[in-house]
């Protein structure tokens, strides 16, 4: 594959997810980098990624980045999807050099450092938990905490695709189901006191997690860490947009139905104009 052209500071930052989950990461990016331009691509036509194989996800990630690089000349890519990061980040960095690529992964290391009981719950898609990248991350933290893994089948899809009238009810029922399967939450010995939200869809319904978890455990979302890392990477390469430039409306792209993405943006990013 032909190498990507050298990026320049005024170009947009590409952000992509299988659907709307990446909006939780974009929200953090907009707060951290308010003067940057963003091109958000939701691969809705092929969602969800979390229950698909690595080969499928890697091919979709390659196709998405090729489109962002050729049509929008992005200066960096943020993979706002844990499953796609696990399946494709190394492949994309090799094929699209010198384009800087920032991935996202479940916040296991911060969770291990934060936990007082030494028991951490990890809630993610089955694709993320079964990936070689996640398993390597887990092995690298062996002995630092006991990680309790829960594949939250159906939850990302419920957040993504349920009608507004039923989304809260179905997502809530699935959160109850997966938290129950995970184990006992609390601050006593043997209880889980820290929870990692390992899919970018999950923070979109953060109030539902908070109601159910209460004060029994701390919830971790890595979106802000991803935004800070994006700033560092751009600064190191001299690619930060000049701070006097005015904020720009994100460019909204989808492989699915534009109306569905517009509705999601209006719901999850109310301070940002829709398509």
C-alpha positions in Angstrom: 0.0 0.0 0.0 1.2 3.5 -0.8 2.4 5.4 2.3 0.2 8.1 3.6 1.3 11.7 2.7 3.1 13.6 5.4 0.5 15.3 7.6 0.2 19.0 8.2 -1.1 21.0 11.2 -4.3 22.4 9.7 -5.6 19.0 8.6 -8.3 17.3 10.6 -7.9 14.6 13.1 -9.7 11.4 12.0 -11.8 9.6 14.7 -13.5 6.4 14.0 -15.6 3.7 15.6 -17.9 1.0 14.4 -20.8 3.3 15.3 -21.6 5.9 17.9 -19.5 4.7 20.8 -16.6 6.8 19.7 -18.6 9.9 20.4 -17.6 9.4 24.1 -14.0 9.7 23.0 -14.7 12.6 20.6 -16.3 14.4 23.5 -13.1 14.2 25.5 -11.0 15.2 22.4 -13.2 18.3 21.8 -12.6 19.3 25.4 -8.8 18.7 25.3 -8.2 20.1 21.8 -10.9 22.8 21.2 -9.1 24.4 18.3 -8.6 21.3 16.3 -10.6 20.1 13.3 -12.1 16.6 13.5 -13.6 14.1 10.9 -15.7 11.5 12.7 -16.5 8.3 10.8 -19.0 5.9 12.1 -18.9 2.5 10.3 -22.5 1.8 11.1 -23.1 -0.4 8.1 -20.7 -2.9 9.6 -21.5 -2.5 13.3 -21.1 -3.9 15.9 -17.4 -5.0 15.8 -17.4 -6.5 19.3 -18.8 -9.8 18.3 -16.9 -10.1 14.9 -13.6 -11.8 14.2 -10.3 -10.0 14.2 -9.8 -10.4 10.4 -13.1 -8.7 9.7 -12.4 -5.8 12.1 -8.9 -5.3 10.7 -10.2 -5.1 7.2 -12.8 -2.6 8.1 -10.3 -0.5 10.0 -8.0 -0.5 7.0 -10.8 0.6 4.7 -11.9 3.3 7.0 -8.5 4.8 7.4 -7.8 4.6 3.7 -11.0 6.7 3.1 -10.0 9.2 5.8 -6.5 9.5 4.5 -7.4 9.8 0.8 -10.6 11.9 1.0 -9.9 14.1 4.0 -6.1 14.0 4.4 -6.3 13.5 8.1 -3.1 14.4 10.1 -3.7 11.7 12.7 -6.1 8.9 13.5 -7.8 8.2 16.8 -9.3 4.7 16.9 -12.2 5.3 19.3 -13.0 1.6 19.5 -11.4 -0.9 21.9 -12.1 -3.9 19.5 -10.6 -2.1 16.5 -7.6 -1.0 18.4 -7.0 -4.6 19.6 -7.4 -6.1 16.1 -5.8 -3.5 13.9 -3.7 -0.8 15.5 -0.3 -2.4 14.8 -1.3 -3.2 11.2 -2.5 0.3 10.6 0.7 1.9 12.0 2.8 -0.3 9.7 0.7 0.3 6.6 0.0 4.1 7.0 3.3 5.4 8.3 4.1 8.2 9.0 0.6 9.0 10.1 0.3 9.1 13.9 -2.3 6.7 15.2 -3.7 6.7 18.7 -5.6 3.7 20.0 -7.7 3.0 23.0 -7.5 0.1 25.4 -9.2 -0.9 28.6 -7.7 1.0 31.6 -6.3 -2.0 33.3 -3.1 -0.5 34.6 -4.7 2.6 36.2 -7.4 0.3 37.7 -4.8 -2.0 39.3 -3.1 1.0 40.8 -6.4 2.4 42.1 -7.9 -0.7 43.5 -7.6 -1.2 47.3 -9.0 -4.7 47.4 -6.9 -5.9 44.4 -10.0 -7.0 42.5 -10.9 -5.2 39.2 -13.9 -5.8 37.0 -13.4 -5.4 33.3 -16.6 -4.9 31.2 -16.0 -5.1 27.4 -17.0 -6.7 24.2 -16.2 -10.4 23.6 -14.0 -9.3 20.7 -11.8 -7.1 23.0 -11.5 -9.7 25.8 -10.5 -12.5 23.4 -8.0 -10.4 21.4 -4.3 -11.2 21.5 -3.6 -7.5 22.4 -5.8 -7.6 25.4 -4.5 -10.9 26.6 -0.9 -9.5 26.3 -2.0 -6.5 28.3 -3.5 -8.7 31.0 -0.3 -10.9 31.2 1.8 -7.8 31.6 -0.1 -6.9 34.7 0.0 -10.4 36.3 0.2 -10.2 40.0 -0.8 -6.5 40.2 -4.5 -7.3 40.7 -7.1 -10.0 40.0 -9.0 -9.1 36.9 -12.6 -10.3 36.6 -13.6 -10.3 32.9 -17.2 -9.9 31.7 -18.1 -10.0 28.0 -21.2 -7.7 27.8 -22.9 -9.3 24.8 -25.6 -7.2 23.4 -24.9 -4.0 25.3 -23.1 -2.0 22.6 -25.7 -3.0 20.1 -28.5 -1.9 22.5 -26.9 1.5 23.0 -26.3 1.9 19.3 -29.5 0.7 17.7 -32.4 0.7 20.2 -35.0 3.4 19.7 -34.8 6.1 22.3 -38.1 4.9 23.9 -36.6 1.5 24.7 -32.8 2.2 24.8 -32.7 3.0 28.5 -34.8 0.0 29.5 -32.9 -2.6 27.5 -29.4 -1.1 28.2 -30.3 -1.0 31.9 -31.4 -4.7 31.9 -28.2 -5.7 30.2 -26.1 -3.7 32.6 -27.9 -5.4 35.5 -27.3 -8.8 33.9 -23.6 -8.3 33.3 -22.8 -6.7 36.7 -24.6 -9.6 38.4 -22.5 -12.1 36.4 -19.3 -10.2 37.2 -19.3 -10.7 41.0 -19.8 -8.8 44.3 -18.9 -5.1 44.3 -17.6 -3.4 47.4 -14.6 -2.4 49.5 -14.3 -5.6 51.6 -11.7 -8.3 51.0 -12.4 -10.3 47.9 -14.9 -7.7 46.5 -14.5 -5.8 43.2 -13.9 -2.1 44.0 -12.9 -0.8 40.6 -14.7 -1.2 37.3 -13.2 -0.7 33.8 -15.6 0.4 31.1 -13.8 -1.3 28.2 -16.0 -0.3 25.3 -16.5 3.3 24.1 -20.3 2.8 23.9 -20.6 2.1 27.6 -19.8 5.7 28.9 -22.6 7.0 26.8 -25.0 5.5 29.4 -22.7 6.4 32.4 -25.7 7.6 34.6 -27.2 4.1 34.3 -23.9 2.5 35.5 -23.6 5.0 38.3 -27.1 4.3 39.6 -26.5 0.6 39.7 -22.9 0.7 41.1 -23.5 3.5 43.5 -20.6 4.0 45.8 -19.6 0.3 45.7 -16.9 0.7 43.1 -15.1 3.3 41.0 -15.8 3.5 37.3 -12.9 4.1 34.9 -13.3 5.5 31.3 -10.1 6.0 29.4 -11.4 8.7 27.0 -9.7 11.6 28.7 -6.4 9.7 28.8 -6.7 9.1 25.0 -7.4 12.8 24.5 -4.3 13.7 26.4 -2.2 11.2 24.5 -3.5 12.6 21.2 -2.3 16.1 22.3 1.1 14.8 23.3 1.6 12.9 20.0 0.6 16.0 17.9 2.8 18.3 20.0 5.8 16.0 19.6 5.4 16.2 15.8 4.6 19.9 15.5 1.0 19.1 14.4 -1.1 21.1 16.9 -3.3 23.6 15.2 -2.6 27.2 16.1 -4.5 28.1 19.3 -5.8 31.3 17.7 -7.7 29.4 15.1 -11.4 29.2 15.8 -13.1 25.9 16.8 -14.5 24.1 13.8 -17.6 22.0 13.4 -16.7 18.3 13.1 -17.2 16.6 9.8 -19.6 13.8 10.2 -19.2 10.7 8.0 -20.9 7.3 8.1 -21.2 4.1 6.1 -24.7 3.8 7.3 -27.7 6.2 7.5 -26.8 9.8 8.0 -30.0 10.5 10.0 -29.0 7.9 12.6 -25.6 9.5 13.2 -27.2 13.0 13.3 -29.7 11.7 15.9 -26.8 10.2 18.0 -24.8 13.4 17.8 -27.8 15.4 19.0 -28.3 13.0 21.9 -24.8 12.4 23.0 -23.0 15.6 22.1 -25.8 18.2 22.6 -23.3 21.1 22.6 -22.2 20.3 19.1 -24.2 21.0 16.0 -25.5 18.0 14.1 -25.2 17.1 10.5 
